[in-house]
Amino acid sequence: MNLIFVLLVSFPLGYFLANRTTAVIAYIAAFGPLFTFQTLSLVTDWAGGSTAAFGGPFPSSNYSNVVGYAAVNVVLYLAGFGLIMLGHRLGAGRRVRRANAGAVNLDPVR
């Protein structure tokens, strides 16, 4: 779920929003509730008897699976910031071309 979000939202935020800070804040605001929902969903399934999420029946778990889950989410979170920066850098050229397209040349013709 987080992977899909990072791939579909991060780059367009950086590309289309002119202010990088706004793009980063929007990403943080959207990623937080999504991460919370995903974690709640996994913990609920785990408490219901599923061993797929954290490697063992509730309340015991394989600690390496929990750390792995955290590590994967941190990497995804940071990759999202990288995609925002990449999108902002590539979008800067689009914004410059767009700003210059409507400009009127007032220099006298020779």
C-alpha positions as CSV (number, residue, x, y, z in Angstrom):
1,M,0.0,0.0,0.0
2,N,2.8,2.4,0.9
3,L,4.8,1.4,-2.1
4,I,1.9,2.3,-4.4
5,F,1.4,5.6,-2.7
6,V,5.1,6.5,-2.9
7,L,5.3,5.7,-6.6
8,L,2.0,7.4,-7.6
9,V,2.0,10.5,-5.4
10,S,5.6,11.6,-4.6
11,F,6.9,12.4,-8.1
12,P,3.8,14.3,-9.2
13,L,3.8,16.4,-6.0
14,G,7.3,17.6,-6.7
15,Y,6.7,18.0,-10.4
16,F,3.4,20.0,-10.3
17,L,3.8,22.0,-7.1
18,A,6.0,25.0,-7.6
19,N,6.9,25.3,-3.9
20,R,9.0,22.3,-2.8
21,T,8.1,22.9,0.9
22,T,4.4,22.6,0.1
23,A,5.1,19.3,-1.8
24,V,7.0,17.9,1.2
25,I,4.4,18.9,3.7
26,A,1.6,17.5,1.5
27,Y,3.6,14.2,1.3
28,I,4.1,14.0,5.1
29,A,0.4,14.8,5.7
30,A,-0.7,12.1,3.3
31,F,1.9,9.4,4.3
32,G,1.2,9.6,8.1
33,P,-2.4,8.5,8.1
34,L,-1.7,5.9,5.4
35,F,1.2,4.4,7.4
36,T,-1.0,4.3,10.5
37,F,-3.8,2.6,8.6
38,Q,-1.5,0.0,7.1
39,T,0.1,-0.7,10.5
40,L,-3.3,-1.0,12.2
41,S,-4.5,-3.3,9.5
42,L,-1.5,-5.6,9.9
43,V,-1.7,-5.6,13.7
44,T,-5.4,-6.4,13.6
45,D,-4.8,-9.3,11.3
46,W,-1.9,-10.5,13.5
47,A,-4.1,-10.3,16.6
48,G,-6.7,-12.3,14.7
49,G,-4.3,-15.2,14.2
50,S,-2.5,-14.4,10.9
51,T,1.2,-15.1,10.9
52,A,1.8,-13.4,7.6
53,A,2.6,-10.0,9.0
54,F,5.0,-10.5,11.8
55,G,6.1,-14.1,11.6
56,G,4.4,-15.6,14.6
57,P,1.1,-16.0,16.4
58,F,-0.1,-13.2,18.6
59,P,1.3,-12.1,21.1
60,S,4.7,-13.5,20.2
61,S,6.5,-12.4,17.1
62,N,9.7,-12.7,15.2
63,Y,11.5,-9.5,16.1
64,S,13.5,-9.4,12.9
65,N,10.2,-9.3,10.9
66,V,9.1,-6.2,12.9
67,V,12.5,-4.5,12.4
68,G,12.3,-5.5,8.7
69,Y,8.8,-3.9,8.4
70,A,10.1,-0.7,10.0
71,A,13.2,-0.6,7.7
72,V,11.2,-1.1,4.6
73,N,8.8,1.7,5.5
74,V,11.7,4.1,6.4
75,V,13.3,3.3,3.0
76,L,9.9,3.9,1.2
77,Y,9.5,7.2,3.2
78,L,12.9,8.4,2.2
79,A,12.4,7.3,-1.4
80,G,9.3,9.4,-1.5
81,F,11.3,12.5,-0.5
82,G,13.8,11.7,-3.2
83,L,11.1,11.4,-5.8
84,I,9.7,14.7,-4.7
85,M,13.1,16.4,-5.1
86,L,13.5,14.7,-8.6
87,G,10.1,15.8,-9.6
88,H,10.7,19.3,-8.4
89,R,14.0,19.5,-10.4
90,L,12.4,18.2,-13.6
91,G,9.4,20.4,-13.1
92,A,11.5,23.5,-12.7
93,G,12.3,23.4,-16.5
94,R,8.6,23.1,-17.2
95,R,7.8,26.0,-15.0
96,V,10.5,28.2,-16.6
97,R,9.2,27.3,-20.2
98,R,5.7,28.0,-19.1
99,A,6.6,31.4,-17.6
100,N,8.5,32.4,-20.7
101,A,5.8,31.3,-23.1
102,G,3.5,34.1,-22.1
103,A,6.3,36.8,-21.9
104,V,6.1,39.7,-24.3
105,N,9.4,40.8,-25.9
106,L,9.6,44.6,-25.5
107,D,13.0,45.0,-27.0
108,P,13.0,47.2,-30.2
109,V,13.4,45.3,-33.4
110,R,16.6,46.2,-35.4
